[in-house]
Amino acid sequence: MTLRNSMMEYLTDDREELGSEIQASSNSPECDGPKTDFPKPECPTTTRESLDQQSPHPWMAPTEQHREHVGQQWLVALQRSYSVLLPAVSLVVLGIPVSVATGDNRILDGCMLWFVWASAGKLQMVLSDENLLSRTPRMPKAVMLVLTTLMNPVLMTILLMMAYTRAKAAATSTPLFDLLGEFSSGTNLSDLWSHIVGQYRLKQHQPNHFGAGDGALAILECGIVVWGFKLYECRAQLASRAGLAVCIVSTVSAAINVFVSTLLAKAFGLAPPEALAFAARCTTLALARPAMDSLGGNQVINAALVVSNGIFGQLLYPFALKRLGIPADEPSSTNLETIDSNTDSARTIAAGTAIGINGAAMGVSYLYQQRSRAAPYSVLSMTVFGVMTVVFTGVQPSVKTLKALVA
C-alpha cells in the first residue's frame, strides 16, 4: 500500500506541473493568434478510491478468465460427446461390476453394444462435418465420401461386436456358440412376456432367455414406427396423386423383387435358404426378419445383403442425384407441412421412389440429411415396399410358390 500511495502522489504531481505549463504557455503574449479551445479528452481518470476498489491482486484476473474459458470449453465438449460418455460410464460403473458379482453378462453386453453403436454414429458424424472437410483440403472429396460411408454405424457395430464376442470367448474360455446363444437367443420380447403371463407358450426352438442382442433387435423393430412420424409430417405431399402412384409402384416392385430375386439366386446355384434370403434384400432389417422367419431363409445372408445394399447406395447417391439434376439442401424443404406436391417434378418423385425401394432406411436418411424434396416419397416407398414384401413372404400361397421355385 505504501508503494502504491507513493506512485499516486508522483503521478498527481506530474499531472499538476504539466497542466500549469500548458496554462502558462496559452496565456503568454507570444501567442498572437486566436485561441482555440480543444475539447478535453474523455479518458477515465484513476483515483486512489478507484484503485482501492480494485482487486488487491490484479494479476489474478486473467487467470480467472482463463479458468472460466476452460470451463466453458469443457462444458461444450461434454455436451457434444455425452452420447458416447454415457454408455462408457455405464459400461465401467454398471456393466463390469454386475458381470463380476453375479456372472450375468447381459448388462455388460448391452452397455458394450450401446457404446459401440454410439461411438460409430459419432465417428461418422464427425467425418461428415463440413468444417473437417475444409481443414483437410488435400484429401479428395470422393475419398472422404467413401471413408464416411464405410463408417456406417450398422457395419461398424457388426464388425466391432464380432471382435468383442470372439475376444470375450477367448478370455473366458467359453465356446463361441454358447456365448452367441447367450448374447442373442432369438426369442422376441413380446413372446417372452406373453409366455411369462401364461398367454403364449414358447416354441421348442425358442429358449426362455433374453439377451442383449434380443434387446437391440426389439429396439430396431420399433424403428419402422418412427418413419410414421415422417409420413405424417409430409402428408401434404403424400396425400395426392403422386403419393398414390408411389404406393402402386412400390407394391408392384415388391412382388417382382420377391420372386425374381429368388429365381436369380437359385440360377446362380445357391442353396434354398440362401436363395430365399434374396427375397427381402431391399427391406429394412426390422421387416426382413419376419420375412426370413416365414420363408426359412438365411438371416445372416439377408442381413449382409441389406447392409451392403444400403452402403453401396450411399456411395452412388451423390453422383446419381447430381447427374439427374435433383437439387439438395433446399431451404423450403425444412417446413414439409406446407409443401404442395404439385411443385415436385416427376424426376424428383421417381428418384425418391427408387431410393426408398432400393436403399431402404440408409437411402432415406441420406435424403433427409441433404434436405431433398425427394425424401418424403422415399419414406413412403420404403414403408409400402417393406410391408408388401412381408405380406408376399407371409401368406401361404406365396410361401409355397417361393419354396417350390428354390426346391
N, C-alpha and C positions, 0 to 999 in steps of 0.2 A: 504493500500500500504506500509506503514511503517513496519508493521509486516511481510509482505511478503519479503521485502528487507532485513530485519534482518535475516530471515530464510535462504535466499540465501547466504548471506555473511557467515553465520555459516557453511552451508554445503560446501561452497567453501574452507574455511579454513581447515575443517576436511579432505577434499579430498587432499589438498596440503600436509598436515602433513603426511597422510598415504602414499602418493607417495614418499616423501622424506625418510621415514623409510624403505620402500621396496628397494629403490635405495641404501641406506647405507648398508643394510644387504647383498645385492648382491655384493657390492664392498669390503666387509670385507675380510681380509686374512684367516679367519677361514674356508671359503668355498673353500676347495681344489679340489672338484670335478669339472667336466666340467660344463660349463654354459649351461643352457637350456633356449632357447628363447620360452616362452609360447606365443601363439597368444593372442592378445588383444581381449577381448570380444566385440562383435559388439552390444553394447547396446546403445539406444538413450540417449544422454546427454541433460539434461534440463538446459536451459539457461534462463536468465532474459527476453530476447527478445521473446522466445517461450512462456513463461508464460504470457507476455504482450499480445500476440496474442490470447490467450485462452479467453473463456468467463469469465467475471468478477464474474459470479455466476456458478461455475462448478457443484454445486449440483442440478442445474435445468435440466441438460442434461438427466438423467434417466426419469424425468417427461415428457419431450418432446417425448422421445422414447416410453414411455408408452402410451401417448396420440395418437401417430401415430399408435401403435399396436392396440389400442382400436378402432381407426377409421377404420383400415383395417378389423377388426373383424365385425364391424357394416356394412361395405360395402359388405362383403361376406354374412352375414346374410340377407341383403336386396336383394342381387341377388338370394339367394335361396328361399326366401319367397315372391318375388314380385307378383307371380301368385295368392297369397291369399290376400296380402295387397292391390292390385289394386282394386279388387271388393269390399273389405271392405271400402276403402276410397270412392269409387263411391257410395256405399250404404249410407254413412253418409253425404257426400258432395252434392250428386245429388239426390239420391232416396228419402230420407226422406223430404228434403225441397220442392221438386216438389210435393210430395204427400200432404203435409200440405198446400201448397199455392194454388194448383189447384184442389185437390181432385181426381186426376188421379193417380191410383196406379200401372200403368203398368211399369213405370221406377223402382219403388220400388220393385215390384215383380221380374222384370228382374235382378236387382242387387242382390237381395236375392238369386235367383236361381243360378246366376253366382258364388256368394260367396260360397254357399253350395256345388256346383259341384267342384269348385277348391279346397276347403278345404278337401273334401272327397278323391279326387285324390291325394292330397299332403299327407294325412294321410296314405293312402295305400302305397305310395312310401316310406315314412319313415319307415313303419313297415317291408317292404320287403328289407330294406337295410341290406347288409351283416355285416356292422360294428355294427349295433344294435343287430344282432344275436350273434355276438362274445362277446358283452358286457353283454348279458343275457344267460350265459351258463346253468343256472338251468332251463330255460324254454325249454321244449321239442320242437324239431323241428316240429313235427306234430301239436302241439298246436299252434305254431307260424304260421304255414301254414294255418290252419283253421281260425285263427284270421285275418290274412292278406286277405284271400279270402272273408271273411264276410264283410270286409271294402270296398267292391266293390262300386265304385262311383255311379253306377246306383241305387243300392239298398239303399245306404245311402242317396242319393238325394231324392228318393221316400219317405223314412221314415221321413226325416227332413222337406221336403216340406209339407207332410201331417200334421206334427205338426205345421208348420208355418201357414198354411191356417186355421186350427182349432183355433189356438191362436188368429189369426187376426179376425176371425169371432166372437169369444167371446169378444175380446177387443172393437170392433166397433159395436157390437150388430147387425151384418148383417147376414142374413140367409146363411148358408153354401152353399146351392145350387146356390144362386145368386153370391156368392163370387167365387165359382169354375167356373161358367159361365163367369165371368169377367176375371179370370185367363187364361182360355183356352176356346175359343168359338167353336173350331173345324173347323174354316174356314182357308183354305190354303192361304198362302201369294200370290201365283200366281193367285188364284181365286179372291182374293180381289183386286189386281192390275188390273186384266182384267175387273172386274166389274167397277172400277173407270174410266177407259178409255173408257168404253162402249162397249167392245168386248165380254163380258160374263155377263150373268145375274145369280145372286146367286139363289140357290135353297131355298125352303121355310124353310128348317131346318138349313140354313147357315146364321147366323147373320152378319150384317155389322160391325163387331168388330174384332180386332186383339189384343190378349193378350200376356202376357209374355210366357205362355206355348205354344202358337202357334209359337212364335219366336224360342223357343227351339226345337220344332218339325221340323221347317223349316231347322234349322242347322243340326239336326240329320239326316234328309233325304238326306242331301248332303254328309253325311259320307260315303255312299256306293261308291261315286265317288272317294274318297281318295284311296280306295283299288285298283283303276285302276292304280295308280302310282306304287303300289307294283307289279301288274301284268306285267307292262312294265319293271320294274326292273328285274323281274325274267323270262323274255321272253326266255332266253337260256334254262331254264328247262321246260317251259310250251309248247313251240313250238316243240313238239316231240310226239312220240307215247305214252309216259306216260301222257302227257297233254291231248291228245285225249281220252285216257282211263278214265281219271278223269272226263272229260266232259260227257262221256256216262254214267258212274256210277252215277254221280250227277243228271243227267236228269231222269234216271230210279228211283233213290231213291226219288226224288221229287214227281213223280207220285204215287209211292207206299205210301209215307208218307201222301199225301193229302187225299187219300181215306181210307187207313187202319186206320189212327189215328182217323178220323171222325167216322168210324164204331165202333172202340173200345170205344170211348167216348159215343156213343149212346148206346152201350151194357151195359155200367155202369149206364144207366138211366138218363143221363144229358139232359137238355132241348136243343132244336135245336140251339139257339145262343151260348150256352156254348160248345156244341159238335162241332160246326163249328169253334170255336176258336182253336181247336187242329189241324186244317188243316195247320196252319202256325206256329206251335210251335217251329220249329228249324230254322227259318229265323231271320234276324235282325229286330229290331223294325221299322226301316225305310221301309223295304219291307213288314212287316206284316200288317202295317196299310192299304195300298191299298187292300191287300187281304181280310181283315176284312170288309172294306167298300163294296167290291164287293159281299161278301157272306152274309153280315149282321150278322157277328159273334160278340161275346162279346169281345171288345177290352181290357177291364180290365183283363179278364181271360187270354187273349192271351199275354198281356204284362207280367203278372205274370209267365206264362209258359216259355216265352223266357228268362227272367232274372234268374229264378230258374234253368233252364236248363244250362245256362252258368256258374252259380256259382257252381252247382253240378259237372259240368265237370272240372272246375279248381281244385276242391278238388281231383279228381281222376287222372288227367293227370300226375302228377309227379310219382305216383306209377305205372300207366299203361305204361308209356314210359320207365321207368326203367326196368319193367318186360319184355317188348318187346325187350330191348336191343338197343333202339334208342338213340344215343348219343346226348348230348346237349352242347351248348357253344363251337361250333366248330369255330376256327379262320377263316377257309376257307369260311365259310358261310356268312361272312360280305361283301364280294365282290360277290354279286349274279349274276352280269352280265357276269362273266367269268366261271360260273359253267356249267358243262356238265351234262345233265340228265342221261347219261349212267353210271355215277358214283353212282347214287342213287339206293339203293336196293329196291326190291318190298315191303319189310316191311315198309320202310320209306315212300314210296308213299302211301301205304294203310293207314298208321297211319295219315298222313296229310289229306288224303281224308275223313277219318272217323271223325276226329276232326273238319274239316271245315263244314261238313254236320250237325253234332250234336251240336257242341259248338258254331258255328257262330262266331261273332266278338270277344267274350271273349276267345274262344279257339285259334283263330288265333293270337290274341295279346299275349297270353301266349307263343306260339311257337316262335314268333318273339322276345319276351323277353329272351327266352332261346337260341336264335340264332340257331335254329334247321334247319336241311336241309329239314324237312317236312313242313316248314312254307309256301313256295310258293304253294305247292299243296293244302294246306288248304285254302289259299286265293282263288284259282281257284274253288275249290269245293264249298266253301261258296257262291261265286258270282253266279255260274251256278245254284246251288241248289235254292238260293233265287229267282233268276229271273224266273226260270222254275216253282217255286211254285206260283209266281204271275200270270204267264201265265195260269197254270192249274186252278187257282181260279178266273180267269178273263174272260175266254172265255165262251160263253153261254152254250155249251153242258156240260162242266164240272160243271158249276154252277147249272144247272138244275139237274144233276145227284146227286151232293152232297146234295142239298136241298131235293131231293126225298129220299135219304138214311136216313136223320135225321127226316123226317116228321112223 
